[in-house]
Amino acid sequence: MAPRKRFTRIFEALSAANEAILQTPSEEELFQRVCEAAVAGGQFVLAAALLVAPDNLLHVVAGAGKGIDGTRALTLSIEQNSEHGEGLAATAFRTNQPAITSDYLRDPRFQRRRLDVKRAGIRSAAAVPIRKSESCIGAMLFCFEQPKTLDDDAVRLLDRMASNVSIALDNFAREKQRRLSDQANERLAWMFKALSETNEAIMHAQTRTELCDLVCGAAVRGRTFTTAAIALAEPDRRSLRMVAIAGRLATAMKDFRFPVDAADSGARTLAELAFKSGKACISNDYMNDPRFEVLRRVSPNAESLGCFPLFKNAEAIGVVAFQSGDLNAFTPDLIELLQRLADNISFAFANFDRVDEKARTEERINYLATHDGLTDLPNRVMFSELLKVSIETSRRHDRQFALLFIDLDRFKIINDTLGHAEGDALLVKMSERFRDSARASDVVARLGGDEFVFILQEIADHQQVADIARKVLSAATKSVLLSGQECRITASIGVAMFPADGDDEQTLVKNADMAMYLAKDEGKNCVRFYSTEMKAPSTARLMLEASLRHAIERNELVIHYQPKRALRTDQITGVEALLRWNHPDLGFLPPNQFIPLAEETGLIIPIGLWVLKTACRQSMEWQRQGLPLMSMAVNLSPRQFTHHGLLASIEEVLTETGVPPQLLQLEITEGMVMQNVERSIEVLLALRSRGVHLAIDDFGTGYSSLSFIKRFPVDALKIDRSFVRNLPEDTNDKAVADAIIGLGRALGLTIIAEGVETAEQETFLRDHACDEMQGFLLSKALPADEIAEFLRIPHLAAPTLQPKSAAWQAQTRA
C-alpha cells in the first residue's frame, strides 16, 4: 500500500476514534465504540480491546471486525513463560510499548498462534498499551489481512489512538471523584472536536499552506481559543514568520515576525522560548507573567497562551500557538491533546517533504531523459519529438522550416590533446553560443559527441537560412580559452528544408546529415544545402559514412563467429569474430563493403574497440553457460594496429570483461607488420607480454622474408584462402601450402588454413600435418546463439587450449 494512502487510512481511523471518544458517555461503552470506529474508519480487518483481570489473563472486553468471536475465545496470559503468553497484546502489556508483526505466519515469536491467525485470515497486526492513571491496564489490538502493512509511522498513530483512549479513561476516573466545571467540560469537548477537525485537515490538505490555514481555522471554530497561529523559521533561523493565523488577532498579526536570537539564552516571547527549548511552553496568566513583555501591547486580551514546537528530523522548525481569554485555560488534559496536535502537524509536514522529494526526483529523472546532461540542451529523444511537432505544425499551416546539422571540425584533436574535461568545456561554450545565435522560436539540441542540430521555424526562403547559418558559423569560430591557450574551432553545417528536401523525420535527418558531410568533404567551415543534384557515388558514400557513424549507438553492428577445428582430433579449438553491419536499408553488409570506409574516416578505432569488447563479453558468456574454453580470434585493422591507444584499449577490455588473456587471439595481416618492422615487433612484444596470443592472417600474400618472420613473436600463421581454394589440384598452391606448413612446423607455430570448403582440401591439409582449419566445410560464420548450439555437439568439444606439446610436434613431423 502506498505510504500516502496508508497515512490517510490511519488518520481516518484516528479521527473516527476521536469522534467515538467524544460521543461516548461512559467508560463501559468507550472501548466498543472505539473498536467499531477503527474498523469502519480505518478499514482494519479486526480491532479489539483487551483488559487484564485478576487471573493474569487478558480478556476481550470489546471488539469489532472479522474473527472477533474467535479472538474472544482465546486464552491470553500476561505471564511471559506461560504457553498462552506469546501474543502481541500480552507483549504490549508487559513492555508498555507498541508491539508489531509484519507477517504473523512467518514471525518465529508467535508459532503457537499461527493456526489461530491463519484461520482468522490475519497476516499483520499491532498492539498498543492502554494506560489508566499512568499504569498499563491492557492493550488495543489492530489486525490486517495483508502482510507488511504497518510501518513505524502507522504504529505511532495507533499508539496515539490508544493514548487518546487512555486520556478518556483518566477523564472518566476523575469524573467519579469530582465534577468538572461546565467551562472545563465545554473546553475539553470543543478541543476534542477541534482535534478531530484538524486531523481531517491533515488528511485532506494538499499543501503546507492549506494545512496550516485549516488547522488554525478548526482550532478557533470551537470557541476554545480566541486565536490560533502557526509560525515557521526563516532560512537563517533568526526569526519565526507567521504563515497562518485565525481568530481575533488574524488581521493585526498577519505576516508578523518573532525575532529569535540564538546568542541569547533567554526569550522575549513564548514562541521564541518554545522554539529554542523544543518543549511546550504555557502561560496561564500571560498578562502578569514577568517573562514576557513584547506581545502584551499586541494581544492585551490574552489571559492564557500556549506554544508548542514543530519538528523536522528532531530539529525545531516552528511553533503552533493558541490564545485564550480565560485564565488557567491550559489544563493538563488540554496540554496533552494540543501536544498531540502539534505532533500530528509535524508528522504531516514530514509527509509533505517525502512527497515533494519524490516529485523533485521524478521531475529530475524526466528532465534527464529528455535533456543532455552536459549542456542542458534537448537531447536526441527530445529533438525527435520536437521535430515531429514541427513537421505536423508546418504541414497543417503550409509552412516551411529548415533543419541544420552542425558538426565541430577537428574537435577530436582538441579532445585528445587537451583532455576530455577541456573538451566538455568547449562543448558547453559552443552550446551557449549556438543558443544565443537562435531565435526564440528555434530549437537547439545536442545529439551527442560534437553534433548539434537546429530547427529553424517558419523560414521564408533559403537566403534567410543562409544568413542564420553564417551567424552560427561566426559564433563557432570565435576564440575560446582552454587550458590557458587560445583556441579556435570551426564547424560544418548541412541544411535540409521541409518539405522540399523531405516531408518526414527520417528523410529530413538523413539529408541534413548528408549535406553536413558534404560540407566537411569540401573543406569544412562552410554551409551546404542538400541538393538532389549531388553526384550519386558521392551521395552514396556520404550516406554510408553518415550511417556508419551512428551504427554502434543504433545497435546495427553485429558479430558472427566462425569456428575452427583441430584436424588431428576434429575438436573445436576456437572461433573467429567476424563483423557484419545490419544496415536498416541495405540489409547485412560484409566487412569489405564498409571496413575500408571506416579505415579512411578513422571510425575503425571505436568500431574495432566495440568488436573487441563484444567478442570478449561473448566468450565469458559462453563460459558461464558451461561451454568449453575456446580461443576468441579478433582481427586488428592497420589503423588500429598503429593507433597509440591500442595497448591501453586491450588492457581495458581484458580488465572490464574478465576474459583470460590466453583465450584472446589477435589477428594481424602480413602486410601490416611489414610496413614498419621495428615498430611492429615492439607492439607485438608488448601484446605478447600481456599474455595475448597473436596470429598472422592471410599469410603468403605479403612477400615477407623468412628472416623477418623469425623475428615476429607470433603464435600462429593462417594460410590465405587464395592458396587453399584450388587444393589439391593446383600444383603451385600445393607447393605454397606445403611450404607454409613446413615453415610453421620449423618455427613451432600453429598453422591454420582458411576457406576450407571441400573434403579434398581437408584431406590434403590433414595429410600434410596442418594443425587447424576453418571454412564452409565445417561451418559458416554464425550468430552467437547458433554457435552455442553448435558447440554443444559432444564430439566437437575442445578438451584443452594448451599450446601444442613437443610430442605432438614430433609426431606431426614424422
C-alpha positions in Angstrom: 0.0 0.0 0.0 1.3 3.5 -0.9 2.7 5.5 2.1 0.3 8.4 1.5 -2.7 6.0 1.3 -1.7 4.2 4.5 -1.1 7.6 6.1 -4.6 8.7 5.1 -6.3 5.5 6.3 -4.7 5.5 9.7 -5.6 9.2 10.2 -9.2 8.3 9.2 -9.2 5.6 12.0 -7.7 8.1 14.4 -10.3 10.7 13.6 -13.1 8.2 13.8 -11.8 7.0 17.2 -11.6 10.6 18.5 -15.2 11.1 17.4 -16.2 7.9 19.3 -14.3 9.1 22.4 -16.1 12.4 22.2 -19.5 10.9 21.9 -19.1 8.1 24.4 -21.0 8.8 27.7 -19.4 6.1 29.8 -16.3 4.0 30.3 -18.4 0.9 29.6 -19.2 1.9 26.1 -15.9 3.5 25.2 -13.9 0.5 24.1 -16.7 -0.9 21.8 -17.2 2.4 20.1 -13.5 2.9 19.5 -13.1 -0.6 18.0 -16.1 -0.1 15.8 -14.9 3.3 14.7 -11.4 1.9 14.0 -12.7 -0.9 11.8 -15.2 1.3 9.9 -12.9 4.3 9.5 -9.5 2.6 9.1 -10.6 -0.5 7.2 -8.9 -2.8 9.8 -10.0 -6.4 9.5 -10.2 -6.6 13.3 -9.9 -4.3 16.3 -10.2 -5.4 19.9 -9.7 -4.0 23.4 -8.2 -6.4 26.0 -8.0 -5.7 29.7 -6.1 -7.6 32.3 -8.1 -9.4 35.0 -7.1 -10.7 38.5 -6.4 -14.1 36.9 -3.5 -12.6 35.0 -5.3 -13.2 31.7 -6.2 -10.6 29.1 -9.9 -10.6 28.3 -11.5 -9.2 25.2 -13.9 -6.5 26.6 -14.8 -5.0 23.2 -14.2 -5.7 19.6 -15.3 -5.4 16.0 -14.5 -6.9 12.7 -13.8 -10.3 11.2 -12.8 -13.1 13.6 -13.7 -11.2 16.8 -15.7 -14.2 18.2 -12.6 -16.4 17.8 -10.4 -13.8 19.5 -12.8 -13.7 22.5 -12.4 -17.5 22.9 -8.6 -17.3 23.1 -6.7 -17.7 26.3 -4.2 -14.9 26.6 -1.9 -14.8 29.6 0.3 -11.8 30.6 2.9 -14.2 32.0 5.9 -14.4 29.6 6.7 -18.0 30.5 3.1 -19.2 30.1 2.2 -21.2 27.0 -0.5 -18.6 26.4 1.7 -15.6 26.9 3.3 -15.1 23.5 0.6 -12.9 21.9 1.1 -9.3 20.6 -1.4 -8.0 23.2 0.5 -9.7 26.1 3.8 -8.4 24.7 2.5 -4.8 24.5 1.1 -5.1 28.1 4.4 -6.5 29.5 6.6 -3.9 27.8 4.2 -1.0 28.0 5.3 -0.3 24.4 3.7 -0.9 21.0 4.3 -4.5 19.6 4.1 -5.2 15.9 4.4 -8.2 13.5 4.7 -7.6 9.7 3.8 -11.2 9.0 2.2 -13.4 11.6 2.7 -16.6 9.6 6.5 -16.1 9.3 7.2 -14.5 12.7 9.0 -17.1 14.9 7.8 -15.3 18.1 4.2 -16.5 17.5 4.5 -20.1 16.3 1.7 -21.3 18.6 -0.7 -18.7 17.3 -0.1 -19.4 13.6 -3.1 -21.8 13.3 -5.4 -19.3 15.0 -4.4 -16.3 12.9 -4.3 -18.3 9.7 -7.9 -19.4 10.4 -8.9 -15.8 11.0 -7.2 -14.6 7.8 -4.8 -12.2 9.6 -1.3 -11.5 8.3 0.0 -8.4 10.1 -1.0 -6.7 13.4 -0.1 -4.2 16.0 -0.9 -4.0 19.7 -0.6 -0.7 21.7 -0.9 -0.4 25.5 -3.9 1.1 27.2 -2.9 3.1 30.3 -5.0 4.4 33.1 -3.5 6.8 35.7 -0.1 6.1 34.1 -0.5 2.3 34.7 -0.9 -0.2 31.9 -4.3 -2.0 32.2 -4.5 -3.7 28.8 -3.9 -3.3 25.1 -5.7 -2.4 21.9 -5.2 -4.9 19.0 -5.4 -3.9 15.3 -5.2 -6.5 12.5 -4.8 -6.5 8.7 -5.4 -9.2 6.1 -2.2 -8.3 4.2 1.5 -8.7 5.4 3.9 -5.8 5.7 1.0 -3.3 6.1 2.4 -1.4 9.1 5.4 0.9 9.4 6.7 2.9 12.3 4.6 6.0 11.4 1.4 3.9 11.4 2.3 2.3 14.7 2.9 5.7 16.2 -0.6 6.9 15.1 -2.2 3.7 16.5 -0.4 4.4 19.8 -1.8 7.9 19.8 -5.3 6.4 19.4 -4.7 4.2 22.4 -3.3 7.2 24.3 -6.4 9.2 23.5 -8.4 6.3 24.9 -6.2 6.4 28.0 -6.9 10.1 28.3 -10.6 9.4 28.1 -10.3 6.7 30.8 -8.4 9.0 33.1 -11.1 11.6 32.5 -13.8 9.1 33.4 -11.9 8.2 36.5 -11.6 11.8 37.6 -15.3 12.4 36.9 -16.0 9.7 39.5 -14.1 11.7 42.1 -15.2 15.2 41.1 -17.3 17.0 38.7 -15.5 19.1 36.2 -16.7 22.6 35.9 -19.0 23.4 33.0 -16.4 25.7 31.5 -13.7 23.0 31.6 -16.1 20.4 30.2 -17.0 22.6 27.3 -13.4 23.5 26.6 -12.4 19.8 26.5 -15.3 18.9 24.3 -14.6 21.7 21.9 -10.9 20.7 21.9 -11.8 17.1 21.0 -13.9 18.5 18.2 -11.1 20.8 17.1 -8.6 17.9 17.2 -10.9 15.8 15.1 -11.3 18.6 12.6 -7.5 19.3 12.4 -6.9 15.6 11.8 -9.4 15.9 8.9 -7.5 18.9 7.7 -4.2 17.0 7.8 -5.8 14.2 5.8 -7.2 16.3 3.0 -4.8 19.3 2.8 -2.8 19.3 -0.5 -0.2 21.9 0.5 1.5 23.1 3.7 -0.2 26.5 3.4 -3.7 24.8 3.1 -2.8 22.6 6.0 -1.8 25.5 8.3 -4.9 27.5 7.4 -7.3 24.6 8.1 -5.6 23.7 11.4 -5.9 27.3 12.7 -9.4 27.7 11.5 -10.5 24.4 13.1 -8.9 25.4 16.4 -10.9 28.7 16.8 -14.2 27.5 15.4 -15.0 25.7 18.7 -14.6 28.9 20.7 -11.9 27.1 22.7 -9.3 29.7 21.6 -9.5 33.3 20.6 -6.6 33.0 18.3 -4.6 30.1 16.8 -1.4 30.6 14.7 1.5 28.7 13.1 4.9 30.4 12.6 7.8 28.8 10.8 11.5 29.6 11.0 13.1 31.6 8.2 16.0 30.0 6.4 18.5 31.9 8.6 16.6 30.7 11.7 16.8 34.3 13.1 13.1 34.8 13.1 9.8 33.0 13.0 7.3 34.2 10.3 3.6 33.9 10.7 2.3 31.6 7.9 -1.2 31.0 9.2 -3.5 32.7 11.8 -7.2 32.6 12.6 -9.3 34.4 15.2 -9.2 37.7 16.9 -5.6 38.7 16.0 -5.7 37.5 12.4 -5.5 41.0 10.9 -3.1 42.5 13.4 -0.5 39.8 13.3 -0.7 38.6 9.7 2.9 38.2 8.4 4.2 39.1 11.9 7.8 38.0 12.6 9.0 36.8 16.0 12.8 37.5 16.5 14.9 34.6 17.6 18.3 35.5 19.0 20.4 32.3 19.0 23.1 34.0 21.1 20.6 34.9 23.8 19.8 32.1 26.2 16.6 33.9 27.3 13.5 34.6 25.3 11.4 37.7 24.6 8.2 35.8 23.6 6.6 32.4 24.5 7.0 31.4 20.8 10.8 32.0 21.0 11.1 30.1 24.2 9.2 27.1 22.8 11.3 27.2 19.6 14.6 27.4 21.4 13.8 24.8 24.1 12.0 22.4 21.8 9.3 21.9 24.5 5.7 23.1 25.1 5.6 26.4 26.8 2.5 27.5 28.7 1.5 30.7 30.5 -1.9 30.5 32.2 -1.7 34.2 33.3 0.0 35.8 30.4 -0.7 39.4 31.3 1.0 39.1 34.7 3.8 36.7 33.5 7.1 38.6 34.2 9.0 36.6 31.5 7.3 38.3 28.5 6.8 41.9 27.6 6.9 42.2 23.8 3.4 41.0 22.8 1.3 42.4 25.6 0.5 45.6 23.6 -0.5 43.5 20.6 -2.7 41.0 22.5 -4.0 42.6 25.7 -6.9 40.1 26.0 -4.7 37.0 26.0 -5.1 35.7 29.6 -3.6 32.3 28.6 -1.1 31.4 25.9 0.4 28.1 24.9 3.1 27.5 22.3 4.1 24.0 21.0 7.2 23.4 18.9 7.0 21.8 15.4 9.8 19.5 14.3 11.6 18.1 11.3 14.2 15.4 11.8 14.4 16.2 15.5 15.1 19.9 14.8 12.5 22.6 15.7 11.2 24.3 12.5 8.5 26.5 14.0 5.7 26.7 16.6 1.9 26.4 16.8 0.4 28.8 19.3 -3.1 29.1 21.0 -4.5 32.1 22.9 -7.5 32.0 25.3 -9.3 34.9 27.0 -9.7 32.8 30.2 -7.2 32.4 33.0 -5.8 28.9 33.6 -7.3 27.7 30.3 -4.5 25.2 29.7 -5.3 22.2 31.9 -3.1 19.1 31.8 -5.6 17.3 29.6 -5.8 20.1 27.2 -2.0 20.5 27.0 -1.6 16.8 26.2 -4.2 17.0 23.4 -2.5 20.1 22.0 0.9 18.4 22.1 -0.6 15.5 20.1 -2.0 18.0 17.6 1.5 19.6 17.2 3.0 16.1 16.7 0.4 15.4 14.0 1.2 18.7 12.2 5.0 17.8 12.3 4.1 14.3 11.0 2.1 15.8 8.2 5.0 18.2 7.3 7.3 15.3 7.1 4.9 13.5 4.8 4.7 16.6 2.5 8.5 16.6 2.4 8.6 13.0 1.3 6.0 13.7 -1.4 7.9 16.8 -2.5 11.2 14.9 -2.6 9.7 12.2 -4.7 8.2 14.8 -7.1 11.5 16.5 -7.4 13.3 13.2 -8.1 10.7 12.2 -10.7 11.0 15.7 -12.3 14.8 15.4 -12.5 14.6 11.9 -14.0 12.1 13.1 -16.6 14.4 16.1 -17.3 17.5 14.0 -17.7 15.6 11.6 -20.0 14.9 14.5 -22.5 18.0 16.8 -22.0 21.7 16.5 -22.4 23.4 16.2 -19.0 26.4 18.3 -20.1 24.9 21.2 -22.0 21.2 21.2 -20.7 20.1 21.3 -24.4 17.4 18.9 -25.6 18.9 15.5 -26.3 18.2 13.2 -29.2 15.0 11.9 -27.7 13.5 15.4 -27.2 14.8 16.5 -30.6 13.0 13.7 -32.3 9.7 14.7 -30.6 10.2 18.4 -31.4 11.0 17.6 -35.0 7.7 15.6 -35.3 5.8 18.5 -33.8 7.5 20.9 -36.3 6.6 18.6 -39.2 2.9 18.3 -38.1 2.5 22.1 -37.5 4.2 23.2 -40.7 2.2 20.7 -42.7 -1.1 21.9 -41.1 -0.3 25.6 -41.8 1.5 25.1 -45.1 4.8 26.4 -43.8 8.4 25.5 -44.4 11.2 25.2 -41.9 14.9 24.3 -42.0 16.9 21.6 -40.3 20.6 22.4 -39.6 23.1 19.6 -38.8 26.2 21.0 -37.2 29.5 19.1 -36.5 32.5 20.7 -34.9 35.7 20.4 -37.1 38.8 19.0 -35.5 37.1 18.5 -32.2 38.7 15.1 -31.7 42.1 16.7 -31.9 41.3 19.1 -29.1 39.7 16.4 -27.0 42.7 14.1 -27.4 45.3 16.8 -26.9 43.8 18.8 -24.0 41.7 16.1 -22.4 38.1 15.3 -22.0 37.5 17.9 -19.3 38.6 20.7 -21.7 36.6 19.0 -24.5 33.5 19.1 -22.4 34.1 22.8 -21.5 34.4 23.5 -25.2 31.0 21.8 -25.9 29.4 23.8 -23.1 30.7 27.0 -24.6 29.6 26.1 -28.1 26.1 25.2 -26.8 25.8 28.6 -25.2 26.9 30.3 -28.4 24.5 28.3 -30.5 21.6 29.1 -28.1 22.4 32.8 -28.4 22.5 32.5 -32.2 19.0 31.1 -32.3 15.7 32.9 -32.4 13.2 32.5 -29.6 11.1 30.2 -31.7 14.0 28.0 -32.8 15.2 24.7 -31.3 18.8 23.9 -30.5 19.7 20.4 -29.4 22.7 18.2 -28.9 22.6 14.8 -30.5 25.8 13.5 -28.8 29.5 14.0 -29.2 30.2 17.2 -31.1 27.0 17.0 -33.1 24.3 19.8 -32.7 21.1 20.4 -34.6 18.9 23.5 -35.2 15.2 23.5 -36.1 14.6 26.9 -37.7 10.8 27.5 -37.6 8.8 29.5 -40.2 11.6 30.2 -42.7 10.8 32.4 -45.6 13.5 31.3 -48.1 17.0 29.9 -48.5 18.6 33.3 -48.0 17.2 33.6 -44.5 18.5 30.2 -43.6 21.9 31.0 -45.1 22.1 34.2 -43.0 21.3 32.4 -39.8 23.7 29.6 -40.6 26.5 32.1 -41.3 25.7 33.7 -37.9 26.1 30.3 -36.3 29.5 29.7 -38.1 30.7 33.1 -36.9 29.8 32.3 -33.3 31.6 29.0 -33.5 34.8 30.4 -34.8 35.3 33.0 -32.0 38.3 32.1 -29.9 37.9 30.2 -26.7 40.4 29.8 -23.8 41.2 26.2 -23.0 43.9 25.2 -20.5 45.3 28.7 -20.7 45.5 28.5 -24.5 43.5 30.5 -27.0 41.9 28.0 -29.4 39.7 28.5 -32.4 37.4 25.9 -33.8 35.2 25.8 -36.9 32.0 24.0 -37.8 30.5 22.3 -40.8 26.7 22.8 -41.4 24.3 20.8 -43.5 20.8 22.1 -44.3 17.6 20.3 -45.3 14.4 22.1 -45.9 10.9 21.0 -45.1 9.0 19.9 -47.2 11.3 20.3 -50.3 14.1 18.0 -49.0 11.9 15.6 -47.1 8.4 15.6 -45.5 9.1 13.0 -42.8 11.6 12.8 -39.9 13.9 10.1 -41.3 14.3 11.7 -44.7 15.0 15.2 -43.3 17.6 14.0 -40.8 19.3 11.8 -43.4 19.5 14.6 -46.0 20.7 17.2 -43.5 23.3 14.8 -42.2 24.4 14.1 -45.8 24.7 17.8 -46.6 26.8 18.3 -43.4 29.3 15.6 -44.5 29.5 17.2 -47.9 30.5 20.4 -46.2 33.3 18.6 -44.4 34.4 17.0 -47.7 34.6 20.4 -49.3 36.9 21.9 -46.8 34.9 22.3 -43.6 33.9 25.7 -42.0 31.1 26.1 -44.5 27.4 25.6 -45.1 25.9 23.2 -47.7 22.3 22.8 -48.6 21.0 19.4 -49.5 20.5 19.0 -53.3 19.2 16.2 -55.4 21.9 17.1 -58.0 24.7 15.7 -55.7 26.7 13.1 -57.6 25.3 9.7 -57.0 28.6 8.0 -55.9 29.5 10.8 -53.6 26.0 10.8 -52.2 26.0 7.1 -51.7 29.4 7.3 -49.9 28.3 10.2 -47.8 25.1 8.4 -46.9 27.1 5.3 -46.0 29.6 7.3 -43.9 26.8 9.1 -42.1 25.0 5.8 -41.3 28.3 4.2 -40.2 28.9 7.0 -37.7 25.7 6.0 -35.9 25.9 2.3 -36.4 27.2 1.5 -32.9 24.8 3.6 -31.0 21.9 2.3 -33.1 22.9 -1.3 -32.4 23.3 -2.0 -36.1 26.7 -3.8 -35.9 26.6 -7.5 -35.2 29.3 -10.2 -34.8 29.1 -13.7 -36.3 31.5 -16.3 -35.2 33.2 -18.9 -37.4 34.5 -22.0 -35.6 38.0 -23.5 -36.1 38.6 -27.2 -35.8 41.8 -29.2 -35.0 42.5 -31.6 -37.9 44.0 -34.2 -35.7 41.2 -34.5 -33.1 38.2 -33.0 -35.0 37.5 -30.9 -31.9 36.6 -27.2 -31.9 39.6 -25.1 -30.7 38.2 -21.6 -31.1 36.2 -19.1 -33.1 36.9 -16.0 -35.2 34.8 -12.9 -34.6 33.6 -11.5 -38.0 31.9 -8.2 -38.1 28.7 -7.6 -40.0 26.6 -4.4 -40.5 22.8 -4.9 -40.4 22.1 -1.7 -42.4 18.5 -0.5 -41.9 18.1 0.0 -45.7 20.7 -2.2 -47.3 20.5 -5.3 -45.1 23.5 -7.3 -43.9 26.8 -5.8 -45.3 30.0 -7.8 -45.3 33.2 -6.1 -43.9 34.7 -5.4 -47.3 31.8 -3.0 -48.1 32.4 -0.7 -45.1 35.7 -1.5 -43.3 37.7 0.5 -45.9 35.5 3.5 -45.3 35.9 3.1 -41.6 39.7 2.9 -42.0 39.6 6.1 -44.1 37.5 8.1 -41.8 39.0 6.8 -38.5 35.8 5.2 -37.4 37.6 1.9 -37.3 39.0 2.9 -33.9 35.7 3.0 -32.0 34.3 0.2 -34.1 37.3 -2.0 -33.5 37.1 -1.4 -29.8 33.4 -2.3 -29.8 34.2 -5.6 -31.7 36.9 -6.5 -29.2 34.7 -5.8 -26.1 31.6 -7.6 -27.6 33.6 -10.7 -28.6 35.3 -10.9 -25.2 32.0 -10.5 -23.4 30.5 -13.2 -25.5 33.5 -15.5 -24.7 32.8 -15.1 -21.0 29.0 -15.6 -21.5 29.7 -19.0 -23.2 31.9 -19.9 -20.2 29.1 -19.1 -17.9 26.8 -21.3 -19.9 29.2 -24.2 -19.3 30.6 -24.4 -22.9 34.2 -25.5 -23.4 37.0 -23.0 -23.2 37.9 -21.7 -26.6 40.2 -19.2 -28.2 38.5 -16.0 -29.4 40.2 -14.6 -32.5 39.7 -10.9 -33.3 41.1 -9.1 -36.4 43.0 -5.8 -36.0 42.9 -3.3 -38.8 46.0 -1.4 -40.0 44.8 1.8 -38.3 44.1 0.0 -35.1 47.5 -1.6 -35.1 49.3 1.7 -35.5 47.0 3.6 -33.1 48.8 4.9 -30.0 46.0 3.8 -27.7 46.0 0.1 -28.8 47.7 -1.4 -25.8 45.6 0.7 -23.3 42.4 -0.4 -25.1 43.3 -4.0 -24.9 44.2 -3.8 -21.2 40.9 -2.0 -20.6 38.9 -4.7 -22.4 40.7 -7.6 -20.6 40.0 -5.9 -17.2 36.4 -5.0 -17.9 35.3 -8.3 -19.4 37.5 -10.6 -17.2 38.4 -12.8 -20.2 41.8 -14.6 -19.6 44.4 -13.1 -22.0 45.4 -16.6 -23.3 41.9 -17.0 -24.7 42.2 -13.9 -26.8 44.0 -14.2 -30.2 44.6 -11.0 -32.2 45.0 -11.4 -35.9 47.1 -9.0 -38.0 48.0 -9.2 -41.7 51.4 -9.8 -43.1 51.3 -6.5 -44.9 50.6 -4.6 -41.7 53.7 -5.8 -39.9 55.9 -5.2 -42.9 55.0 -1.5 -43.1 57.3 -0.7 -40.1 59.0 -3.9 -39.0 60.8 -2.5 -35.9 57.6 -0.7 -34.6 55.6 -3.8 -35.4 57.9 -6.1 -33.4 57.8 -3.6 -30.4 54.0 -3.7 -30.4 53.8 -7.5 -30.8 56.2 -8.0 -27.9 54.1 -5.7 -25.7 51.0 -7.7 -26.6 52.7 -11.0 -26.1 53.9 -9.8 -22.6 50.3 -9.3 -21.6 49.6 -13.0 -22.4 47.6 -12.3 -25.6 48.1 -14.8 -28.4 49.0 -13.5 -31.9 48.4 -14.8 -35.4 49.4 -13.5 -38.9 46.4 -13.5 -41.1 46.4 -14.0 -44.9 50.0 -15.4 -44.7 51.7 -15.8 -48.0 50.4 -12.6 -49.6 52.8 -10.1 -48.0 56.0 -11.3 -49.5 57.8 -11.2 -46.2 61.1 -13.0 -46.0 61.9 -15.8 -43.6 64.4 -13.6 -41.7 61.6 -11.2 -40.7 59.0 -13.9 -39.9 61.5 -15.4 -37.5 61.6 -12.1 -35.6 57.9 -11.7 -35.2 56.7 -13.0 -31.8 53.6 -14.7 -33.0 51.8 -18.0 -32.2 50.1 -18.9 -35.4 50.1 -18.5 -39.2 46.9 -18.5 -41.2 47.2 -19.8 -44.8 45.4 -17.3 -47.0 42.2 -18.8 -48.7 43.7 -18.0 -52.1 46.2 -20.8 -51.6 43.5 -23.2 -50.3 40.8 -22.6 -52.9 42.4 -24.9 -55.7 43.8 -27.6 -53.4 44.7 -30.3 -54.1 44.6 -29.9 -57.9 46.8 -26.8 -58.4 50.4 -27.7 -58.0 51.5 -24.2 -57.2 49.0 -23.9 -54.4 50.0 -27.3 -53.1 53.6 -26.1 -53.0 52.8 -22.9 -51.2 50.6 -24.5 -48.7 53.1 -27.2 -48.0 55.9 -24.6 -47.6 53.9 -22.5 -45.1 53.0 -25.7 -43.1 56.7 -26.6 -43.1 57.7 -23.1 -42.1 55.2 -23.1 -39.2 56.4 -26.5 -38.0 60.0 -25.4 -38.1 59.2 -22.3 -36.0 56.9 -24.1 -33.6 53.8 -22.2 -34.7 50.2 -23.4 -35.1 49.1 -23.4 -38.8 45.5 -22.6 -39.6 44.0 -22.9 -43.1 41.2 -20.5 -44.1 38.5 -21.1 -46.6 38.3 -24.9 -46.5 35.2 -25.8 -48.5 35.7 -29.4 -49.7 36.6 -32.7 -48.2 39.5 -33.0 -50.6 41.0 -29.8 -49.3 40.6 -31.1 -45.7 42.3 -34.4 -46.6 45.3 -32.6 -48.2 45.7 -30.4 -45.2 45.4 -33.3 -42.7 47.9 -35.4 -44.6 50.4 -32.5 -44.6 50.1 -32.0 -40.8 48.2 -28.7 -40.9 47.0 -28.0 -37.4 43.6 -26.3 -37.8 41.1 -25.4 -40.4 38.1 -23.1 -40.8 35.7 -22.6 -43.6 32.3 -23.5 -45.0 33.1 -27.3 -44.9 32.9 -27.0 -41.1 30.5 -24.1 -40.7 29.9 -20.6 -42.0 30.0 -17.7 -39.5 27.0 -18.0 -37.2 25.3 -15.7 -34.6 26.3 -16.3 -31.0 23.2 -18.3 -30.0 23.7 -20.7 -33.0 27.4 -21.1 -32.2 26.3 -22.1 -28.7 24.1 -24.9 -30.1 26.8 -25.9 -32.5 29.3 -26.3 -29.6 27.0 -28.5 -27.6 27.6 -31.3 -30.2 29.6 -33.7 -27.9 32.4 -34.7 -30.3 33.2 -31.0 -31.1 34.1 -30.1 -27.6 37.6 -28.8 -27.1 39.4 -30.6 -24.2 42.2 -28.1 -23.8 43.7 -24.9 -25.2 47.2 -25.6 -24.2 50.0 -25.0 -26.8 51.0 -28.0 -28.9 53.2 -30.3 -26.9 56.6 -31.4 -28.0 55.3 -34.9 -28.5 52.6 -33.6 -30.8 55.0 -31.6 -32.8 57.4 -34.6 -33.1 54.5 -36.8 -34.3 53.4 -34.3 -36.9 56.9 -34.1 -38.3 57.1 -37.9 -38.5 
